[in-house]
Amino acid sequence: MVGLFVLDLCCGSVWIPLHRALEGDSLLSQIVLDLRLPKAITAVLAGAALSISGLMMQTLFRNPLAGPYILGVSSGASLGVALFTMLSGLILLPSSSILNPLSLIASAIIGSAIVLLLMLAVGRKVKSSVSLLIVGLMVGSLASALIGVIQNFADPDSLKLFIVWTLGSLSGVGWGEMQVLLPIMVIGLVLSVVLVKPLNGLILGEDYARSLGIHIDRVRRGIVVTTGLLAGGITAFCGPIAFIGVAVPHIARKLIGSTNHNWTLPTCALVGANLILLCDLLSSLFVYPLPISTLSALVGAPVIIYVIVKKH
């Protein structure tokens, strides 16, 4: 990961040896420190957050194809951005407020938070994890349908802005945005570590976990909140990044040959960080960088197909 991180700092439209940036060349230092360094840190955070979210979702729902966006958090963030960008054009808000990255991030966070609160409320009524899974899928479908309705009435400029956001990008996070993103990620990662023991209990089913004295409803709420913070935070700042959360837990389990979350959780974080850094490196090789979600799909989709075939 350290090797890929350093390589990500050097690669881009211009190759910059790290020692030259550290020697004090003002232009090269500015490119590395102000543009590439926050992007590389974001790649590590995104990979770790999405992968750990996927691991927790697969354990909670006992479903190998569950991912961090299964609770509709990503769809909620997309709906928030869609409402802000496309409806803002209709009510004639100043273009500067629509194009402000922090405005997009705030709308995505609000959208994902509303869905998260809704899922927490449903989780109090619905005791079955499978039923909660179905409700999450339906909430995501409803949000997608609303986005389709909004797109039908949006003006071309607002629609283009929304589509660019949905392609996913790591370069939109500067040091100003990092002051908001980093605390959200730290809180989510700490909560995921706290949940390791209950997650190990859930591997053999909820009845077994109850026999160990694990409070299932409390753990489910904790997993929903943690996934909302990790996946929702990354989606808000970077746009939707597909397949990483579903594919990486399978790669991690295969690497270490264990389902113990004491090992799979840090392995997921490292594998996910490496994959996003690798995707960012591959993206920088093109004259016009490819969207990060496109490259992550090229990595993640074959893994999911393998899992389906392997599981029959």
N, C-alpha and C positions, 0 to 999 in steps of 0.2 A: 504494500500500500504506500509506503514511504517513497519507493522508487517511482511508482506511477504518479504520485503527488508531485514530485520534483519534475518529472517529465512533462506533466500537465502545465507546470509553470513556464517551461521552456518552449513548448509547442504553441503554435498559433499561426496567424497569417504571416508572422515574422518569427524565425527561430532566434531565441535569445538565450545564450549560455548563461547559467545562473551566476557564475562568477563575475560576468560583465555587469549584470544588474546590481550586484553587491559592491562593485568597485566605485559606484557613485555616479554613473552616467544618469543624468536627471531624467531623460526621456525613457530610457530602458527601465530604470527603476520605477518610474511612474506606471508604465505598462504592466510590469510584473506585480507591483505592490497594490496598485489601485484597481486593476482590472482582473488579472489572472489569479491572484492569491485568493480574493473572496470567492471567485468562481470555483476554485479547487476545493476550498473549505466547504462550500455549498454542496459540491458533488459528494464529498465524504458524508456530510450530514444527511443528504437525501438518500444515499444508498443504505446507510445504517438504519435510518428511520423507517423507510418503506419495507425493508427486509424484516426488521423486528416486528413491525405491524402485521406483516403477512404470517410470520411464525405464530404470533399470538392468536390470529384469526383462525388458522388451521387447527390449532390445539383446542380452542374454544368450541368450534363447530364440528370438530372431528371430520373435516372435509379437506382432502388434499388440494382442492382447487379454490379454496377460500382465499381471498386477498384483502389487503388493507382498505380497499374501497368498497367492500361488500356491504358495509353499513350505510352506503349512500353519502359518505362524507365528501368524496370527490365530486359527486353529482351536485351536492349542495353548494360546494365552492364554485363550480361551473355556473350554477344558476345565479348565485350572487353576482358574479362577474357579468353574466349575460344581462341581468336586470340593470346593472349600473351602466355598462357600455352602450347597450342597444336602446334602452329606454331613455338614457340621458340625451341621446341625439333627438329623440322625439319631443322632449320637454325643453330642448334648446339650452342645456347647461353650457357654460363656457368650455371650449375645446381643451383649454389648459387643465381643467379639473378632470376631464375624461382621460387625457393622456398621462396624467400623473401616476407613476408606478405605485406610490403608496395608496392612492385611491383604489386601484385595482386590487392590491393586497388586502386592504380593509374590507372591500366588498366580498372577497373570497373567504376571509376569516369569518365574517358575519354569516355568510351562507352556510359554511360548514358547521359553525356553532349552532345555528338554528336546527339543522338536521341532527346534530349530536344530542341536543337537548330533547328533541322529539324521540330519538332512539332510546335515550335514558328513561323517558316517561313510559314508552312502550315496554321497555325491559322490566319495569316494576309490575306490569300487568301480565306480561307473557313470561311464563316460567321455562318454556322449552327453548333451547338454543337454536334448534332447527326452525322453529316458528319465528324467532328473532331474525334469523338469516333470511327467511322469505320476506318478512316485513322490510328489511334493509334493501333487498332487491326491488321490491315494489316502490319504495321511496325513491330509489335511484331511477327507476323507469318513469315515475311521475315527474321528477325533476327534468329528465331528458325530454319528456313530452312538452313541458312548459317552455324549455329552451327552444324547441322547434317552433312553438307558437310565436315566441318573441322574435325569432329570426325572420319569420314571415312578414313582420311589420317594420323591421329595422332598416335604417338607411345603409347604403353600401360601405361608407367609411366606418361606421360603428361595427358593422358585421365583420369587416376585415380585421379590425382591432381585436375582436373576440376570437376569431379563428386563429390569429397569430398567438394569442395567449394559450389556446387549447393545444398548440403544437408542443409546448413545453420548452423551457430555456433556463439554463443556469446563470446566464450572463446578466440577468436582471437584478441580481442581488449584489449591491455594493456594501460599503462599510456602514452606511446609514441603516439599510434594511437588516444587516447582520445583527445590529443591536436589538432588534425585535425577534429575529428568527432564532438566534442562538439560545436565549433563555427558554423559549418554547421547546426547543429540541432537548435541552439539558433536563428540563422538568419531565418530559416524556420518557427519556432514556432512564432517568432515575426511577420512575414509576415502573418501568418494564423490569428493572433489576429486582425491585421489591416484590414483583409478581412471580418470580422464578419458581418458588416453592409451590404455590397454588397451581401453576401451570404444569409442573411435574405431576401433581395429584390428578389433574384433569386428563392426563394422557390415557389412563385406564378407565375413564368414564366418570360421570358426575356422581353416581352411587358410591364408587370407590373413594372419590374425593371427599364426600360427606362423611364416610367412615373414618377419614383422617382428621375430621374436625374442621374442614375447610368450608367457609360460608360461601356457597355457590353464587347467590345473588350479589353479594358484595364484590366477589371476584369478577363476575360478569360486568358489573358497572365499572370496576377498575380497568378492565381490558377495553371497554368501549371508550372511556375517557382517554386512556393512554393512546389508543389507536387514533382517536379524533385529534389529539394534540400532534402526534407524529405525522400521520398521513395528511391531515387537514392543514397543518402548518407548511409542509413541503408543497402541497398543491397550491396553497395561497401564494407562495413566493415564486414557485418554479413552473406552475401549470401542471396538468395531469401527466405523470410519467408511468407508462403502462408496464405491466408484466413483471417488473422487478420483485414486487412484494409476493407474487405467487410463485415465481420460479426459484428465487434464492434459497428459501428454506429447504427445498428438495436438494439443491446442490450442497448446502451445508451438511445436511444429514448424511448424504452420500460420502462426503469428504471425511467425516469423523466417525461414521458408523454408529451413531448414537442418537437417541431422542431426548436425552437428558438436557434440560434447558440451561443448566449450569455451563454446558459446553456449546449447545446449538445457538444460544442467544448471542454470545460474543462472536462465534463463527459467522452467523448471519450478518452481523454488523460489518465484519471485515470483508466478507465476500461481496456484500451489496455495495460497500464503498469502492472496492476494486472494480466492480462492473460499471458503475456510473463514471468513475474516473476513466476507464477504458473507452466507454462510449463517448465521453467528452474529447478524449484524444483522437478517436476516429473521426469525430465531427470536425475537428480542427484541420484535418488533412484535406478537406474539400474547400474549393474557392468560396463557395457559398455554404456555410456550415449547415449540416442536416439537423433537424429538430431532435432533441434528446430522446423524445418519446418514440420516434421512428427507429432509432438505433436500439433502444431498450426492448422494443418489440421484436427486432431481429434476433436478439439474444434470448429473450424470455419465451417467445412462442414455441420454438422447437423443444424447449425443456418441458413445457406444459403438454405438448403432443406426446412426448416420451412418457410422461407420467400417466396419461390416459391409456396409452397402449400397454404400458407395464402393469397397470392396475386392472386391465380388462374392463 
